[in-house]
Amino acid sequence: MASFIYNPKVYKNWFFSRIVCLSRWAVNFRDSFVDKRICGVSLNKYTESVRKGSTGSQSTPYIVLQEIFKDVKFQPSDSFIDVGCGRGRVLAYMVRKNFPGKISGIELNEEVACFARDWAKKYDNVNVISGDAFNLDYNSFSIIYMGRPFEPELFHRFIGHLETTLSHPVSLYYWVEQESGNYLDGRKGWKRLVRKRLFWRKGYFIANSPQRYSVWIFTP
Ligand SMILES: C[S@@+](CC[C@H](N)C(=O)[O-])C[C@H]1O[C@@H](n2cnc3c(N)ncnc32)[C@H](O)[C@@H]1O
């Protein structure tokens, strides 16, 4: 099954792509339901990118987050940040998972950040910052999540920002990394713990084509 659906000739086939579309609709429907239970609103709406090199606001499906964080045991001393948090899907997932420490997100698009801040105000440990991820110091965080906020060139610059400013080790969870994640391979200070391709999970297709995620430890 796996090698069959990962074949571009198969998933780019018109009939097959209709099935994927339907499956994605079902994932969105289910996610919207979960969002409403945690946040009171759906976080599914897509908003266009506001800057060249940055991506638009698209929420990571919960089934992807379950896969990425399935073996992770968080500690009260952990502090989490989603770089480019969009409407806050990853923050909502962390709330649902009872993340024991501080949960933060930074978002460039003011309107989208306001949306996330609005639902998050009922949770004392969630903080949404409006602004540019390049202007933030990440030394107060131990776990960084990125759901492809940048295109490769900006991603490289962001890695430079982390490398020059961080003074303690951090974990990086990077979803949709197939275009730029290789940049970290063999790079000084970066150790890869996981790299996986995801397409089909728990009976659903999670995207129009296979996507990759990776998990890293950076030690300055
Ligand atoms: C693909 S969305 C991911 C949303 C969320 N992290 C998730 O996974 O559900 C990427 C988000 O990154 C934001 N972004 C892009 N460049 C940014 C920057 N320089 N600073 C802060 N946020 C940024 C975009 O506005 C967009 O909302």
The ligand as a Gaussian input file, in Angstrom:
#p B3LYP/6-31G(d) Opt

LIG

0 1
 C        1.765000      27.487000       7.112000
 S        1.290000      28.580000       8.403000
 C        1.473000      27.533000       9.814000
 C        0.513000      27.891000      10.936000
 C        0.704000      27.072000      12.214000
 N        2.089000      27.083000      12.634000
 C        0.276000      25.642000      12.059000
 O        1.172000      24.804000      11.809000
 O       -0.905000      25.330000      12.175000
 C        2.731000      29.641000       8.495000
 C        2.503000      30.935000       9.262000
 O        3.779000      31.569000       9.470000
 C        3.568000      32.969000       9.469000
 N        4.841000      33.658000       9.237000
 C        5.536000      33.698000       8.081000
 N        6.642000      34.456000       8.224000
 C        6.657000      34.891000       9.505000
 C        7.542000      35.700000      10.268000
 N        8.636000      36.245000       9.723000
 N        7.243000      35.940000      11.560000
 C        6.134000      35.407000      12.137000
 N        5.252000      34.629000      11.455000
 C        5.495000      34.372000      10.162000
 C        2.558000      33.160000       8.341000
 O        1.910000      34.412000       8.428000
 C        1.642000      31.961000       8.549000
 O        0.545000      32.307000       9.376000

